[in-house]
Structures are given as C-alpha cells and as structure tokens.
Amino acid sequence: MLEIITPATETRLISIEAARVAIGLADDDASQDAALEPLIDQASAATVAFIGQPLARQTYRETVFSRLASDSLILSRFPVASIASVGVDGADIDPEGYRVDLATGIVHRRSPTRCGPWWPAGETVVEYAAGHELPDDLPADIQRAAILMVRQAHMGAGRDPLLRSEDTDGVASFSYFAAGAAAVPLEAQALLSPYQLPAVA
C-alpha cells in the first residue's frame, strides 16, 4: 500500500521561460503565457503517463507485507531522495542497518557477512521522499521531451492533433495517428523510453 504524505507543490516539468524559448520568444516575453501554460500542463501530464510514475518530489508511506524473507526491499517510487524511517512489525530499524540505492529505490540490509541477514518477513513500513525537485532537478532528456511536446502543440494549434498526413491532390486522402500516440511524438518517446516503467501483464 502506498500513501502520499506530502503531495508535490510543483508538477510542471519545464518552466514558462523554457517554453517561451522553445516557441521562439525571448525568455522574458510573457505575451504568449496564457496559451503556453496549459500546453506545459498537458505535456507534463503526457510525460508522466508515458513513463508510468510521478516525477515530482513527494513524501510517501509505503507498507509492504512479505511472507518470506528476501534479499532486498523494492520501493515503488524512485529516485529516492531520503528515507525518514523503516520499521518491521512495528520496530524501527536503525539507519545504519540498511542502505538504499537512491536511483532504483532498492533497500538492502547491511550485514557484516556476505550471506545475511536477508530482509525479514512481515510488515515493513517505509516513510521516504522520492522524485525530482521540478523543474531544475529533472533529467535533461525528460525536459527535452516535454519541450518538444509544447512546441509541437503550439505549432499545431488549430489543426487536428491526430492527423498524420493529408493529400489534396485529386481525391482527398487523410491518415491518422492512434489516439494515444499523438500526445507523445516519436522523438519524445525515444528520449523518454529509458525512464519508462515496464508494463505489468
């Protein structure tokens, strides 16, 4: 079970200044802000949906129940910024008793021997912060993908976003993207793919 303790205060993946520059304005030219702000929100939401997890920094309480001991505990949200507490069956574990791979959110018990102890069975409750401080802490590839989406949406204002191509020579001919594909262009998909969570069957 995953609970959000402190929701993100910022969810936009790029700044308004970056969006202005992306469409060819000076970063202090606010003349198009009313049109750009919803495009930033849309691009941010499409990016998060494509990747499959929130990107903004939030604090969580995650409860994991395991019937068997294991060699690690895998948190649902990452990258991990900090861990406030880890408890097993109501007993807190000293921070010196575990280590965390911040990039992947995998928590391991520390041990003086190579063979144990494994992560114990039972109910484990972890309170932690995960995600990025937006927009500055976000990986450049993700920011670039969001900028591409804002630019594409701005350039395509007024046309059908699902229209792939149009042939007006002779008999009219139209082809369309699948409904979900238009939100994330192929160039942006290539940038985001390394961060995408695998689909669960």
URTA-V950196 format. One record per backbone hydrogen bond with DSSP energy under -1.0 kcal/mol. NH is the residue of the N-H (numbers start at 1). CO is the residue of the C=O. If there is no record, write none. Layout:
nh=[NH & NH]
co=[CO & CO]
//
This chain:
nh=[3 & 5 & 6 & 19 & 20 & 21 & 22 & 23 & 24 & 25 & 29 & 33 & 36 & 37 & 40 & 41 & 42 & 43 & 44 & 45 & 46 & 47 & 48 & 49 & 50 & 51 & 52 & 57 & 58 & 59 & 60 & 61 & 62 & 63 & 64 & 66 & 70 & 73 & 75 & 80 & 81 & 82 & 84 & 85 & 87 & 88 & 89 & 91 & 93 & 97 & 98 & 99 & 101 & 102 & 105 & 107 & 108 & 110 & 119 & 122 & 124 & 125 & 126 & 127 & 128 & 129 & 130 & 131 & 132 & 137 & 138 & 143 & 144 & 145 & 146 & 147 & 148 & 149 & 150 & 151 & 152 & 153 & 154 & 155 & 156 & 157 & 159 & 163 & 164 & 165 & 167 & 173 & 175 & 177 & 181 & 189 & 190 & 191 & 192 & 193 & 195 & 196 & 197]
co=[61 & 59 & 59 & 15 & 16 & 17 & 18 & 19 & 21 & 20 & 26 & 30 & 32 & 33 & 36 & 37 & 38 & 39 & 40 & 41 & 42 & 43 & 44 & 45 & 46 & 47 & 48 & 132 & 130 & 6 & 128 & 3 & 126 & 1 & 124 & 122 & 119 & 107 & 105 & 102 & 129 & 129 & 127 & 127 & 125 & 91 & 123 & 88 & 86 & 94 & 95 & 108 & 106 & 100 & 101 & 73 & 99 & 97 & 70 & 66 & 64 & 87 & 62 & 85 & 60 & 82 & 58 & 79 & 55 & 133 & 135 & 139 & 140 & 141 & 142 & 143 & 144 & 145 & 146 & 147 & 148 & 149 & 150 & 151 & 152 & 154 & 156 & 160 & 175 & 175 & 173 & 167 & 165 & 162 & 178 & 185 & 186 & 187 & 188 & 189 & 192 & 193 & 51]
//
